[in-house]
Amino acid sequence: MESIPWINHFKHTPSREWFETDAVLRVSLGNFLFFTILAVLMVGVKNQKDPRDGLHHGGWMMKIICWFLLVIFMFFLPNEIISFYETISKFGSGMFLLVQVVLLDFVHGWNDKWVGFDEQFWYVALFVVSLVCYLATFVFSGVLFHLFTPSGQDCGINVFFITMTLILAFVFAIVALHPAVNGSILPSSVISLYCTYLCYSALASEPRDYECNGLHKHSKAVSTGTLTLGLLTTTLSVVYSAVRAGSSATVLSPPSSPRAGKPLLPLDGNEEEKNEKGKPVTYSYSFFHLIFSLASMYFAMLLTGWSPSVGESGKLVDVGWPSVWVRIVTCWATAILFLWSLVAPIMFPEREF
């Protein structure tokens, strides 16, 4: 890249870290365009008779070749385009995080399933799991106070983050147990623990030279193996979230999907024959690829520290103040959406949630 004139046209050759960041963004842009093109091509696919259904589920060799060529082509683009992509990636990454938050409704399903057994054992299991989650939340919060609010330092912002997360945990429990709310302690305990994890994730992303970050003492001791393991974990997490969000049949299904409305009823002979000819798709193919487009942006931000400036933090995965605020805002958005899921049926009783 140093010898490519449209990339290295500066009076003084940038540092190696600059080229590393630029390379990540160019590969990410190739991924983003690949999945965005597929998302556009899949708009309007409602049943499996559509020829585009075959492209969605097949044509792997052709798609791999197209993806490879797109990534290579990104290294022929001028720096201005890459800089613009880096800017919009911050917004796309935030949208990807919010999509993950929306899919946290699984905790309600978990609670309903165990309550549905209507047996003493499962009620005890609900109580035990809830108790363990709340104990873990409080212990975890204590660890956060120990690591990120060292004595002798002015760490008001960290104290605010941790204290606010603890307050949210209490609010979850109070609202869930209110007689007017059709809630349960299990979802509130799980969401409390998840919000505490997001708070830790945000604090851990603070710059290593920040005096209130207790992890800075270990930054130079991080081995290549540890970074590799962390990168692998991040990869699996992003891919899992993207697949789960993109293939969700209950959140954003096309209108023709049987899962988008009420449960399927037995079909008569004519309807069954018609359904065999063109079975409706169970999720939005376009939305599936759009999620991977946003995930491409999110992963680029993780690897570049959410910031164009590359210093000591630029050598570590997911470190920087932008990352801190994105995760904190995600934590608060999680809290708002969870509380909304509890009070919405009361505010709008005529609607089905």
C-alpha positions in Angstrom: 0.0 0.0 0.0 2.9 2.3 0.6 3.8 2.1 -3.1 0.2 2.8 -4.4 0.1 6.5 -5.4 -3.6 7.1 -4.9 -3.3 5.8 -1.3 0.1 7.1 -0.3 0.1 10.6 -1.8 1.3 12.3 1.3 4.5 14.4 1.7 5.5 12.1 4.6 4.7 8.4 4.6 2.2 7.7 7.3 2.9 5.2 10.1 2.4 1.5 9.8 -0.7 1.8 12.0 -2.3 4.2 9.5 -1.9 1.6 6.7 -3.3 -1.1 8.9 -6.4 0.9 9.7 -6.9 1.9 6.0 -6.6 -1.8 5.0 -9.2 -2.8 7.5 -11.6 -0.1 6.2 -11.1 -1.1 2.6 -11.8 -4.8 3.2 -14.8 -3.8 5.3 -16.1 -1.6 2.5 -15.9 -4.5 0.1 -17.9 -6.7 2.5 -20.4 -3.9 3.0 -21.0 -3.4 -0.7 -21.3 -7.2 -1.3 -24.0 -7.7 1.2 -25.8 -4.4 0.3 -26.0 -5.5 -3.3 -27.5 -8.8 -2.2 -29.9 -6.9 0.0 -31.1 -4.8 -2.9 -31.4 -7.8 -5.2 -33.5 -9.6 -2.6 -36.1 -6.9 -2.1 -39.6 -8.2 -2.7 -38.9 -11.9 -2.4 -42.0 -13.4 -0.9 -42.1 -17.1 -1.9 -39.7 -19.8 -3.0 -40.9 -19.7 -6.6 -39.0 -16.4 -7.1 -35.8 -17.2 -9.0 -33.9 -15.0 -6.6 -34.5 -17.6 -3.9 -31.9 -19.8 -5.7 -29.4 -17.0 -5.6 -30.0 -16.5 -1.9 -29.5 -20.2 -1.0 -27.0 -21.1 -3.8 -24.5 -19.8 -6.3 -21.8 -20.0 -3.7 -18.8 -20.1 -6.1 -20.1 -17.1 -8.1 -20.8 -15.1 -4.9 -17.3 -15.9 -3.5 -15.7 -14.7 -6.7 -17.8 -11.5 -6.7 -16.9 -10.9 -3.1 -13.2 -11.4 -3.7 -13.2 -9.1 -6.7 -15.1 -6.4 -4.7 -12.5 -6.5 -1.9 -9.6 -6.2 -4.4 -11.3 -3.3 -6.1 -11.6 -1.4 -2.9 -7.8 -0.9 -2.9 -8.1 1.1 -6.2 -10.4 3.7 -4.5 -9.0 7.1 -3.4 -8.6 7.8 0.3 -11.5 10.3 0.3 -14.1 7.5 -0.3 -12.6 5.4 2.5 -12.7 8.3 4.9 -16.4 8.9 4.1 -17.1 5.2 4.6 -15.4 5.4 8.0 -17.7 8.2 9.0 -20.9 6.5 8.1 -19.7 3.2 9.6 -20.0 4.7 13.1 -23.8 5.2 12.5 -24.2 1.8 10.8 -22.4 0.1 13.8 -24.8 1.8 16.2 -27.8 0.5 14.2 -26.3 -3.0 14.3 -26.0 -2.8 18.1 -29.7 -1.7 18.4 -30.8 -4.6 16.3 -29.2 -6.9 18.8 -31.1 -5.1 21.6 -34.4 -5.7 19.9 -33.8 -9.4 19.8 -33.4 -9.7 23.5 -37.1 -10.7 23.7 -35.8 -14.2 24.1 -35.8 -13.7 27.9 -39.6 -13.3 27.8 -39.9 -16.5 25.8 -37.7 -18.3 28.3 -39.8 -17.2 31.2 -43.1 -18.1 29.5 -41.8 -21.6 28.7 -40.8 -22.4 32.2 -44.0 -20.9 33.7 -46.0 -22.9 31.1 -44.9 -26.2 32.6 -46.9 -25.2 35.7 -44.9 -27.5 38.0 -43.3 -26.7 41.4 -39.8 -27.7 40.1 -39.8 -25.1 37.3 -41.0 -22.3 39.7 -38.1 -23.1 42.0 -35.8 -23.1 38.9 -37.1 -19.7 38.0 -36.4 -18.3 41.5 -32.9 -19.9 41.6 -31.8 -18.6 38.2 -33.2 -15.1 39.0 -31.4 -15.1 42.4 -28.1 -16.2 40.8 -28.4 -13.5 38.1 -29.1 -10.7 40.6 -26.2 -11.9 42.9 -23.9 -11.9 39.8 -25.1 -8.4 38.9 -24.2 -7.0 42.4 -20.9 -8.9 42.6 -20.0 -7.8 39.1 -20.8 -4.2 40.0 -18.5 -4.4 43.0 -15.7 -5.6 40.8 -16.4 -2.7 38.4 -16.1 -0.2 41.3 -12.8 -1.9 42.3 -11.3 -1.9 38.8 -12.5 1.4 37.4 -12.7 3.8 40.3 -9.3 3.6 41.9 -8.7 5.7 45.0 -7.0 9.0 44.6 -8.4 9.6 41.1 -11.3 11.7 39.9 -13.4 9.0 38.2 -16.9 10.6 38.3 -17.9 9.4 34.9 -17.1 5.8 35.8 -19.0 6.1 39.1 -22.0 7.5 37.2 -21.9 4.6 34.6 -21.8 1.9 37.3 -24.3 3.5 39.6 -26.8 4.1 36.9 -26.6 0.5 35.9 -27.3 -0.6 39.5 -30.3 1.8 39.6 -31.6 0.3 36.4 -31.4 -3.2 38.0 -33.6 -2.1 40.9 -36.0 -0.4 38.5 -36.4 -3.5 36.5 -37.3 -5.5 39.6 -39.8 -3.0 40.9 -41.6 -2.6 37.6 -41.6 -6.3 36.8 -43.1 -7.2 40.3 -45.8 -4.4 40.2 -49.3 -6.0 40.3 -50.4 -4.1 37.2 -47.5 -5.4 35.1 -47.6 -8.8 33.6 -43.9 -9.3 34.3 -41.6 -11.7 36.0 -38.4 -11.5 38.0 -36.4 -13.8 35.6 -36.4 -11.5 32.6 -35.5 -8.5 34.8 -32.6 -10.4 36.4 -31.2 -11.5 33.1 -31.5 -8.0 31.6 -29.8 -6.6 34.7 -26.9 -8.9 34.3 -26.7 -8.1 30.6 -26.7 -4.4 31.2 -23.9 -4.8 33.8 -21.9 -6.7 31.2 -22.4 -3.9 28.7 -21.3 -1.4 31.3 -18.1 -3.5 31.9 -17.6 -3.7 28.1 -17.8 0.1 27.9 -15.4 0.7 30.8 -13.0 -1.9 29.5 -12.9 0.1 26.2 -11.6 3.2 27.8 -8.1 4.2 26.6 -5.4 2.2 28.4 -3.6 5.5 29.4 -6.8 6.7 31.2 -6.0 6.8 35.0 -9.4 5.4 35.9 -9.0 2.3 33.8 -7.7 -0.4 36.0 -6.9 -2.6 33.1 -4.1 -0.2 31.9 -1.6 -1.9 34.2 -2.0 -5.1 32.1 -2.0 -3.6 28.6 1.6 -4.2 27.8 1.4 -7.7 29.2 -1.2 -8.7 26.7 0.2 -11.4 24.5 -0.4 -12.1 20.9 -2.2 -15.3 21.8 -4.6 -13.3 24.1 -5.3 -10.8 21.4 -5.9 -13.6 18.9 -8.4 -15.3 21.3 -10.2 -12.0 21.9 -10.4 -11.3 18.2 -11.8 -14.9 17.6 -14.4 -14.4 20.3 -15.4 -11.0 18.8 -15.7 -12.6 15.4 -18.0 -15.4 16.6 -20.1 -13.0 18.6 -20.6 -10.7 15.6 -21.4 -13.5 13.2 -23.8 -15.1 15.6 -25.6 -11.9 16.2 -25.8 -11.2 12.5 -27.2 -14.6 11.6 -29.7 -14.5 14.5 -30.9 -11.1 13.6 -31.0 -11.6 9.9 -32.9 -14.8 10.0 -35.4 -13.8 12.7 -38.8 -14.9 11.5 -40.7 -13.2 14.3 -39.2 -9.7 14.3 -39.2 -8.6 10.7 -40.9 -11.2 8.5 -42.5 -10.3 5.1 -46.3 -9.9 5.2 -46.7 -13.1 3.2 -44.8 -15.2 5.7 -47.0 -17.5 7.8 -44.9 -16.6 10.8 -45.6 -12.9 10.4 -49.2 -13.3 11.3 -51.2 -15.8 13.3 -50.3 -19.5 13.5 -50.8 -21.8 10.6 -54.1 -23.6 10.2 -54.7 -26.9 8.4 -54.9 -26.5 4.7 -57.5 -27.9 2.4 -56.5 -29.8 -0.8 -56.4 -26.7 -3.1 -54.5 -24.6 -0.7 -52.0 -27.3 0.1 -51.3 -27.8 -3.7 -50.8 -24.0 -4.1 -48.5 -23.8 -1.1 -46.3 -26.6 -2.5 -45.9 -24.7 -5.7 -44.7 -21.5 -4.0 -44.1 -21.8 -0.3 -43.8 -18.3 1.3 -40.4 -17.4 2.8 -40.2 -17.4 6.6 -38.0 -14.3 6.9 -36.9 -11.3 4.9 -33.9 -12.2 2.6 -33.2 -8.5 2.1 -33.1 -7.8 5.8 -30.9 -10.8 6.3 -28.2 -9.4 4.0 -28.7 -5.9 5.4 -27.8 -7.1 8.8 -24.5 -8.5 7.5 -23.8 -5.1 5.9 -24.2 -3.4 9.2 -22.1 -6.1 10.9 -19.3 -5.4 8.4 -19.3 -1.8 9.5 -19.4 -2.8 13.2 -16.5 -5.1 12.8 -14.4 -2.4 11.1 -15.1 -0.1 14.1 -14.0 -2.8 16.5 -10.7 -3.3 14.8 -9.9 0.4 14.4 -11.1 1.5 17.8 -14.0 3.6 16.4 -11.6 6.5 15.7 -9.3 7.5 12.8 -6.6 8.5 15.2 -4.2 5.6 15.8 -2.0 5.7 18.9 -1.4 3.2 21.7 -5.1 2.3 21.7 -5.1 1.7 18.0 -3.0 -1.4 18.5 -5.7 -3.0 20.7 -9.1 -4.3 19.6 -12.2 -2.2 20.5 -10.5 0.6 22.6 -11.4 4.3 22.6 -13.9 6.8 23.9 -16.3 6.4 20.9 -16.5 2.7 21.7 -17.2 3.5 25.4 -20.2 5.8 24.5 -21.6 3.5 21.9 -21.8 0.7 24.4 -23.1 2.8 27.2 -25.9 4.2 24.9 -26.6 0.6 23.9 -27.0 -0.3 27.6 -29.4 2.5 28.2 -31.3 1.6 25.0 -31.6 -2.0 26.3 -33.1 -0.7 29.5 -35.6 1.5 27.8 -36.8 -1.2 25.4 -37.1 -3.7 28.2 -39.1 -1.3 30.4 -41.2 -0.5 27.3 -42.0 -4.2 26.8 -43.4 -4.3 30.4 -45.5 -1.2 30.4 -46.6 -1.1 26.7 -49.5 -3.7 27.2 -50.9 -1.5 30.0 -50.6 1.8 28.0 -52.1 0.2 24.9 -54.4 -2.6 26.0 -56.2 -2.8 22.6 -53.0 -3.7 20.8 -51.3 -7.2 20.8 -47.6 -7.2 21.9 
